[in-house]
Amino acid sequence: MGTIVSTSRTPDVLRELGARLKTVRLRQNLRVKDLAARAGVGARTIDRMEAGHSVGTDTLVRIMRGLGRIQAFEAFVPPPEPSPYEIDRLKGKQRQRASRRPPPEPGS
């Protein structure tokens, strides 16, 4: 297994993700067709994903659910926490709209 870093190319990330999901499937002693049935997708879709091909977000969610790993999305995209500035400024109120000025791009 490799490491995914910010400089990894998209095809490399997809191959690594596919390899990791295949390892999870095999550790659960699941055949491709069994995971496909659990996830509600075709066996060919599982094969393609494990080979590093792109799949839709809905398909990825189905596969993660089929593997019993849906909670992994909590770590992948955690719920946003308000900044200390927002906590002080809003004083417990929920933000209702965005400002006119777009926020800076990440890494800028």
Protein Blocks (a to p, Z undefined) as FASTA:
>chain_A
ZZddfklcfklmmmmmmmmmmmmmmmnopafklmmmmnopafklmmmmmnopacdfklmm
mmmmmnopmmmmmmmmgcddddfklmmmnnopacfbdcfbdcddehZZ
